[in-house]
Amino acid sequence: MDVAGGDERGTTERVLTLLGLLQQRQVWTGPELADRLGVTARTVRRDVERLRTLGYPVHASQGVGGGYRLGPGQDLPPLLLDDEEAIATAVSLLAGADGAVAGAGEAALRALTKLDQVLPTRLRHEVRALSGSVESFGGGRAPVDPEVLMTLARACRDEVEAGFDYPSGSEVRRRRVEPYRLVASDRRWYLFAYDLDRDGWRSFRVDRMTGVSARTWRFRPRAAPDAARYVQEGVASRVYPHRARFLVHASADTVRAQIPASAAVVRRRGSELCEVLSGAASLDFVLMHVLLLGHDFEVLDPPELGRRCRVLADRLLSAGAAIPPVPDAEEP
């Protein structure tokens, strides 16, 4: 039994080594692979068949320039990375998660979470050191500690409770949550979670958290609202003292291109209409931004904003009344 087990482990290691070689170079001849693996050409052919059985498309060609080549498949198979490749990949994903690559933040964090699960301990220190050398400029997100992102991502993946200190008014309080999703906006990272002390769904800015930790206590997932929509509505309107809804006479795609996702929620209402939900400290401020979009619109809520429109319209007409009208151009 021990000998059989040893043979099986030896075959598995050899097949993995073969896969690593095929990923390093475009074409290998049979004799080259046999020499590198210390086996016969017949064993190489058998190991190639094992890889094909596992879903790796290994192609073989005859003649001058022929040999074994790993081709693209229908599905992405597992990749083998050496230490340097794993470090470079992790650092690049950290840069993507920080917003250096537009639109790639959440995908980069998901991939980084998977890599973190299998990354050897000896490489974590190098990844942490190198990540400190990665920065971005321009309209990126608010900076967050990559370790905090990773801790929260692991807690979401493993369905374990998380805790952190978070400002509430003039105080900083400890929060206990069931973390569900990390959501990236154009400017910040948010955690969508169930607040155990307040018994309700909440979104938290990751850059405001301190003392973040994941517990070993697992939770059973609850029926949850859509995380991205919940966070966007909270960022765009729910956190403000005044909220307003408008019916805008333009397509949702047109208006979304004019308003950042963090400033308003845009809902489709047909091919040439959309509903805009936004908030601010002042209703006049919201009204001004919708007016400057350059489209016809109607106020849906709140009723007092409709009355405010009439007051401001009279004021604008009065302000322009003192200026004499521009005469029409004379026709030749």
HUQUIBEL-V215712 format. One record per residue. N is the residue number from 1. RES is the residue in one small letter. PSI is psi as a letter, one per 30 degrees, with the letter a starting at -180 (* if undefined). D_CENTER is the distance of its C-alpha to the mean C-alpha in Angstrom with 2 decimals. Layout:
N/RES/PSI/D_CENTER
N/RES/PSI/D_CENTER
This chain:
1/m/e/48.20
2/d/e/47.08
3/v/e/47.92
4/a/e/46.02
5/g/e/42.96
6/g/e/43.28
7/d/e/43.61
8/e/e/40.47
9/r/e/38.44
10/g/e/40.01
11/t/e/39.12
12/t/e/35.47
13/e/e/35.20
14/r/e/36.99
15/v/e/34.78
16/l/e/31.61
17/t/e/33.39
18/l/e/34.26
19/l/e/30.65
20/g/e/29.70
21/l/e/32.58
22/l/f/31.63
23/q/f/28.12
24/q/e/29.77
25/r/l/32.13
26/q/e/32.50
27/v/k/35.96
28/w/k/38.10
29/t/l/41.67
30/g/e/42.93
31/p/e/45.31
32/e/e/42.62
33/l/e/40.38
34/a/e/43.47
35/d/e/44.47
36/r/e/41.08
37/l/f/40.89
38/g/h/44.62
39/v/a/45.34
40/t/l/47.23
41/a/e/46.03
42/r/e/46.57
43/t/e/44.14
44/v/e/41.53
45/r/e/42.03
46/r/e/41.63
47/d/e/38.38
48/v/e/37.03
49/e/e/37.88
50/r/e/36.03
51/l/e/32.83
52/r/e/33.40
53/t/e/33.86
54/l/f/30.45
55/g/g/28.89
56/y/k/28.93
57/p/i/30.59
58/v/j/33.21
59/h/k/35.60
60/a/k/39.16
61/s/l/41.48
62/q/l/45.12
63/g/a/47.18
64/v/k/46.72
65/g/g/43.11
66/g/l/42.20
67/g/a/40.52
68/y/k/37.39
69/r/k/34.02
70/l/j/30.58
71/g/l/29.31
72/p/k/26.11
73/g/a/25.89
74/q/e/24.64
75/d/l/21.98
76/l/j/20.17
77/p/l/22.42
78/p/k/21.79
79/l/k/22.05
80/l/k/24.36
81/l/k/23.46
82/d/l/26.05
83/d/e/25.54
84/e/e/24.98
85/e/e/22.49
86/a/e/20.48
87/i/e/20.53
88/a/e/19.57
89/t/e/16.61
90/a/e/15.35
91/v/e/15.95
92/s/e/14.25
93/l/e/11.01
94/l/e/11.48
95/a/e/12.02
96/g/e/8.89
97/a/f/6.86
98/d/f/9.42
99/g/g/8.78
100/a/f/11.72
101/v/j/10.40
102/a/k/9.78
103/g/f/7.01
104/a/g/5.81
105/g/e/3.72
106/e/e/1.35
107/a/e/4.84
108/a/e/6.50
109/l/e/6.28
110/r/e/7.54
111/a/e/10.01
112/l/e/10.99
113/t/e/11.80
114/k/e/13.96
115/l/e/15.60
116/d/e/16.30
117/q/f/18.17
118/v/f/20.66
119/l/k/20.82
120/p/k/24.45
121/t/e/25.29
122/r/f/27.19
123/l/f/24.13
124/r/e/21.98
125/h/e/24.21
126/e/e/23.92
127/v/e/20.12
128/r/e/20.28
129/a/e/22.98
130/l/e/21.43
131/s/f/18.06
132/g/f/20.32
133/s/f/21.41
134/v/k/18.10
135/e/l/17.71
136/s/l/16.55
137/f/l/18.44
138/g/a/18.27
139/g/h/16.06
140/g/a/13.23
141/r/l/11.72
142/a/k/14.19
143/p/k/14.68
144/v/l/13.91
145/d/k/15.54
146/p/e/13.60
147/e/e/15.98
148/v/e/15.00
149/l/e/11.29
150/m/e/12.76
151/t/e/15.38
152/l/e/13.29
153/a/e/11.04
154/r/e/14.48
155/a/e/16.00
156/c/e/13.64
157/r/e/14.33
158/d/f/18.00
159/e/h/18.59
160/v/l/20.48
161/e/l/21.18
162/a/l/19.85
163/g/k/21.76
164/f/l/21.38
165/d/k/23.49
166/y/k/22.42
167/p/k/24.51
168/s/j/26.33
169/g/b/28.81
170/s/g/30.92
171/e/l/30.16
172/v/k/27.57
173/r/l/27.40
174/r/k/26.10
175/r/k/23.65
176/r/k/23.43
177/v/l/20.60
178/e/j/19.34
179/p/k/15.56
180/y/e/13.71
181/r/k/9.96
182/l/k/7.58
183/v/k/6.35
184/a/k/5.32
185/s/a/8.37
186/d/f/10.17
187/r/f/11.89
188/r/l/10.71
189/w/k/8.76
190/y/k/10.42
191/l/k/11.67
192/f/k/12.97
193/a/l/16.16
194/y/j/19.80
195/d/j/22.10
196/l/e/25.08
197/d/f/27.48
198/r/f/26.95
199/d/h/26.57
200/g/l/23.79
201/w/k/20.11
202/r/l/18.54
203/s/k/15.46
204/f/k/15.62
205/r/k/14.50
206/v/e/13.49
207/d/f/15.50
208/r/f/18.52
209/m/k/18.64
210/t/l/21.33
211/g/h/22.86
212/v/k/19.82
213/s/l/21.01
214/a/k/20.45
215/r/l/23.60
216/t/f/25.07
217/w/j/25.83
218/r/l/24.04
219/f/l/23.56
220/r/k/23.87
221/p/k/20.92
222/r/l/22.07
223/a/j/21.73
224/a/k/18.72
225/p/l/17.86
226/d/k/14.77
227/a/e/12.11
228/a/e/10.30
229/r/e/13.90
230/y/e/15.36
231/v/e/13.23
232/q/e/13.71
233/e/e/17.38
234/g/e/17.79
235/v/e/16.50
236/a/f/18.46
237/s/e/21.61
238/r/f/22.07
239/v/f/22.34
240/y/l/25.00
241/p/f/28.73
242/h/k/29.17
243/r/k/27.25
244/a/l/28.30
245/r/k/27.87
246/f/k/29.06
247/l/j/29.90
248/v/k/29.22
249/h/i/31.20
250/a/l/28.56
251/s/l/25.97
252/a/e/22.52
253/d/e/21.04
254/t/e/23.45
255/v/e/22.68
256/r/e/18.87
257/a/f/19.52
258/q/f/21.69
259/i/k/19.77
260/p/k/16.42
261/a/f/14.18
262/s/f/14.77
263/a/f/18.49
264/a/l/19.25
265/v/k/18.51
266/v/k/20.03
267/r/k/21.46
268/r/k/23.40
269/r/h/27.14
270/g/a/28.65
271/s/f/28.54
272/e/g/29.78
273/l/l/28.90
274/c/l/25.89
275/e/k/25.54
276/v/k/23.97
277/l/k/23.28
278/s/l/23.06
279/g/l/24.53
280/a/l/26.15
281/a/f/28.93
282/s/k/31.39
283/l/e/31.79
284/d/e/33.39
285/f/e/30.22
286/v/e/28.23
287/l/e/31.19
288/m/e/31.39
289/h/e/27.83
290/v/e/28.36
291/l/e/31.77
292/l/f/30.47
293/l/f/28.25
294/g/g/31.60
295/h/l/31.69
296/d/k/34.14
297/f/l/32.80
298/e/k/34.17
299/v/k/33.53
300/l/e/32.74
301/d/k/32.31
302/p/l/33.78
303/p/e/37.45
304/e/f/38.32
305/l/e/35.93
306/g/e/38.15
307/r/e/41.16
308/r/e/39.45
309/c/e/38.89
310/r/e/42.65
311/v/e/43.54
312/l/e/41.35
313/a/e/42.66
314/d/e/46.24
315/r/e/45.45
316/l/e/44.05
317/l/e/47.08
318/s/e/49.38
319/a/e/47.75
320/g/f/48.33
321/a/f/51.83
322/a/f/53.50
323/i/k/52.43
324/p/k/54.93
325/p/k/53.54
326/v/k/53.19
327/p/k/56.02
328/d/k/55.31
329/a/k/55.88
330/e/k/59.38
331/e/k/59.69
332/p/*/61.72
